């Protein structure tokens, strides 16, 4: 069995004249990343590895999650191929994950994430919001063999904000 937790990077800033790859998180994104990651512990497998796009906004989101989940920052695996907006490219990257990992948390980008969860999950998600998380399980022993899986959790920051006051 394989578990994949997909996280779309948190809200990023368009204010500075930067390349898309270099855009940082804005304050709302930082807040949302803390909010979602602080409410995950019961939902997570006991062990997992973190993969991330090397784009700044994805890296920053992954680092906030890692810190709040007590994962060493140096254990995050950055893969250039995860800087993609295409489902097919994301699927290729996921299917190439080492089989030594059964549980993976992956930080990336839309439209790839929304399209992936709708192809491989069993619940339709119109749009994975920024800092949204979708957890899927697959009845497969190897990542290359994943097919239609089960959607276990869908969590968006707005789902958690009724319990918390904004910073």
Secondary structure, 3 states (H helix, E strand, C coil): CEEEEEEECCCECCCCCCCHHHCCECHHHHHHHHHHHHCCHHHCCCCCEEEECCCHHHHHHHHHHHHHCCCCHHHCEECHHHCCCCHHHHHHHHHCCCCCCCEEEEEECCCHHHHHHHHHCCCCCCCCCCCCEEEEEECCCCHHHCCCCEEEEEECHHHHHHHCCCC
